[in-house]
Amino acid sequence: MSIGISHLSDYSIEPRYQATVVSTERITPDASDEDVRELVLDVDRPNLPYEIGQSIGVLAPGDPALGEEHHLRLYSVADLPERSDAGRPRIKIAVRRCSYIDEFTGERHPGISSNYLCDLRPADTLTITGPFGLAFEVPEDHDTSLILVGSGTGIAPFRAFVKHLYRNVPGWTGPVWLFHGARSGLELLYMNDRKNDFAQYCDEATFQAFTALSPRPSWAEPIAWHQMLTERADDLLALLTDAKTRVYLAGLEEMRDHLDEALAKVAGSPEKWTRRKAELMAGGRWVELLY
Ligand SMILES: Cc1cc2nc3c(=O)[nH]c(=O)nc-3n(C[C@H](O)[C@H](O)[C@H](O)COP(=O)(O)OP(=O)(O)OC[C@H]3O[C@@H](n4cnc5c(N)ncnc54)[C@H](O)[C@@H]3O)c2cc1C
């Protein structure tokens, strides 16, 4: 994970607080075999301080066979801070139901925390901790160009971030380019028939959204970042060489190599891209939330 703290065991799980599930809703269409759910949680801590781009820790019941009391996993907050009618902090998270294949036995195991969360029902309670992580900052200069790249559930923090920019930041004039990668069109979160939040910014002169899909999703072929980014190479290069531009990334770690490869083409060579990326990173203008 690339946001400063690299091991979950380094995270403090105190204080912990209870949260209650207000609603749970599948946000991938029925035709998709990916189960991604949006959970709305009311938190029993009136002054929970959290910022756009942060994550909460969920303490799912651990596996006693592994001597685990809790199974800690992090989830990005997927919307702006809100309050329930009773004044409790209300947060939304988007959770993808995961499973993994044991490389020795070949058996498929359900991911502990994601399945626990996806199976919760309204009025169930859970234990959470945090918030954690560096926030994606709104630049002080409101004409800064922003390149936001989210794959899979990595789009969740950008849903909150883009809403914040257009709702709460007066005089925002910087171009916002949102790149959303997913296995197929059915898995484009917040850009599908179930929920299409990003459509509301189409009228904003500064906002543009682009999507990249896997050419053969059933063969698990990687997302075609390369094609999507190189098709816009000239404009993208102009943004990437602007001294103020910021690039924010969120989603699965495997996205980093694919993006580096594609951006090397955009920049003209791997060496040119390595230099440019190093400049962005040194200036704190390349921020990753990868997992
Ligand atoms: C800062 C941060 C923010 C995160 N935000 C989100 C979020 O908004 N939504 C979300 O769904 N997840 C998010 N995650 C991932 C999440 O914390 C868990 O790792 C994920 O839900 C799997 O946990 P689990 O307990 O179900 O699986 P475990 O029982 O821990 O099993 C883990 C196994 O599942 C596989 N796996 C783990 N994560 C994924 C994944 N996302 N896709 C495919 N396979 C995976 C791996 O092969 C791994 O071996 C975030 C992670 C971090 C570090």
The ligand as a Tripos MOL2 file, in Angstrom:
@<TRIPOS>MOLECULE
LIG
   53    58     1     0     0
SMALL
NO_CHARGES

@<TRIPOS>ATOM
      1 C1         -6.1660    2.7870    1.9410 C.3       1 LIG1
      2 C2         -7.0370    1.6560    1.4310 C.ar      1 LIG1
      3 C3         -8.3060    1.9330    0.9610 C.ar      1 LIG1
      4 C4         -9.1270    0.8990    0.4970 C.ar      1 LIG1
      5 N1        -10.3570    1.2030    0.0260 N.ar      1 LIG1
      6 C5        -11.1690    0.2070   -0.4190 C.ar      1 LIG1
      7 C6        -12.4890    0.5220   -0.8950 C.ar      1 LIG1
      8 O1        -12.9170    1.6850   -0.9250 O.2       1 LIG1
      9 N2        -13.2530   -0.5300   -1.3090 N.ar      1 LIG1
     10 C7        -12.8130   -1.8420   -1.3070 C.ar      1 LIG1
     11 O2        -13.5740   -2.7420   -1.7020 O.2       1 LIG1
     12 N3        -11.5620   -2.1420   -0.8750 N.ar      1 LIG1
     13 C8        -10.7590   -1.1700   -0.4070 C.ar      1 LIG1
     14 N4         -9.5100   -1.4830    0.0600 N.ar      1 LIG1
     15 C9         -9.1320   -2.9310    0.1160 C.3       1 LIG1
     16 C10        -9.6760   -3.5250    1.4450 C.3       1 LIG1
     17 O3         -9.0220   -2.9090    2.5490 O.3       1 LIG1
     18 C11        -9.4350   -5.0280    1.5800 C.3       1 LIG1
     19 O4         -8.0930   -5.3270    1.2830 O.3       1 LIG1
     20 C12       -10.3390   -5.8640    0.6690 C.3       1 LIG1
     21 O5        -11.7130   -5.6260    0.9530 O.3       1 LIG1
     22 C13       -10.0690   -7.3800    0.9100 C.3       1 LIG1
     23 O6        -10.1800   -7.6360    2.3000 O.3       1 LIG1
     24 P1        -10.8000   -9.0180    2.8070 P.3       1 LIG1
     25 O7        -10.6880   -9.0610    4.2880 O.co2     1 LIG1
     26 O8        -12.1480   -9.2330    2.2110 O.co2     1 LIG1
     27 O9         -9.8410  -10.0880    2.1580 O.3       1 LIG1
     28 P2         -8.7720  -10.9610    2.9370 P.3       1 LIG1
     29 O10        -9.4630  -12.0330    3.7030 O.co2     1 LIG1
     30 O11        -7.8300  -10.0900    3.6400 O.co2     1 LIG1
     31 O12        -8.0780  -11.6000    1.6620 O.3       1 LIG1
     32 C14        -7.1730  -10.8100    0.9390 C.3       1 LIG1
     33 C15        -6.9390  -11.4200   -0.4230 C.3       1 LIG1
     34 O13        -7.9460  -10.8980   -1.2860 O.3       1 LIG1
     35 C16        -7.3420  -10.3680   -2.4470 C.3       1 LIG1
     36 N5         -7.7370   -8.9560   -2.5260 N.ar      1 LIG1
     37 C17        -7.6280   -8.0170   -1.5600 C.ar      1 LIG1
     38 N6         -8.1450   -6.8130   -1.9660 N.ar      1 LIG1
     39 C18        -8.5890   -7.0230   -3.2190 C.ar      1 LIG1
     40 C19        -9.2650   -6.2030   -4.1430 C.ar      1 LIG1
     41 N7         -9.6280   -4.9040   -3.8560 N.pl3     1 LIG1
     42 N8         -9.5650   -6.7510   -5.3540 N.ar      1 LIG1
     43 C20        -9.2110   -8.0340   -5.6270 C.ar      1 LIG1
     44 N9         -8.6210   -8.8720   -4.7770 N.ar      1 LIG1
     45 C21        -8.3080   -8.3840   -3.5840 C.ar      1 LIG1
     46 C22        -5.8940  -10.5430   -2.3700 C.3       1 LIG1
     47 O14        -5.5130  -11.5590   -3.2720 O.3       1 LIG1
     48 C23        -5.6240  -10.9890   -0.9580 C.3       1 LIG1
     49 O15        -4.7200  -12.0530   -0.9260 O.3       1 LIG1
     50 C24        -8.6710   -0.4570    0.5110 C.ar      1 LIG1
     51 C25        -7.3830   -0.7310    0.9890 C.ar      1 LIG1
     52 C26        -6.5930    0.3000    1.4430 C.ar      1 LIG1
     53 C27        -5.2260   -0.0400    1.9590 C.3       1 LIG1
@<TRIPOS>BOND
     1     1     2 1
     2     2     3 ar
     3     2    52 ar
     4     3     4 ar
     5     4     5 ar
     6     4    50 ar
     7     5     6 ar
     8     6     7 ar
     9     6    13 1
    10     7     8 2
    11     7     9 ar
    12     9    10 ar
    13    10    11 2
    14    10    12 ar
    15    12    13 ar
    16    13    14 ar
    17    14    15 1
    18    14    50 ar
    19    15    16 1
    20    16    17 1
    21    16    18 1
    22    18    19 1
    23    18    20 1
    24    20    21 1
    25    20    22 1
    26    22    23 1
    27    23    24 1
    28    24    25 2
    29    24    26 1
    30    24    27 1
    31    27    28 1
    32    28    29 2
    33    28    30 1
    34    28    31 1
    35    31    32 1
    36    32    33 1
    37    33    34 1
    38    33    48 1
    39    34    35 1
    40    35    36 1
    41    35    46 1
    42    36    37 ar
    43    36    45 ar
    44    37    38 ar
    45    38    39 ar
    46    39    40 ar
    47    39    45 ar
    48    40    41 1
    49    40    42 ar
    50    42    43 ar
    51    43    44 ar
    52    44    45 ar
    53    46    47 1
    54    46    48 1
    55    48    49 1
    56    50    51 ar
    57    51    52 ar
    58    52    53 1
@<TRIPOS>SUBSTRUCTURE
     1 LIG1         1 GROUP 0 **** ****
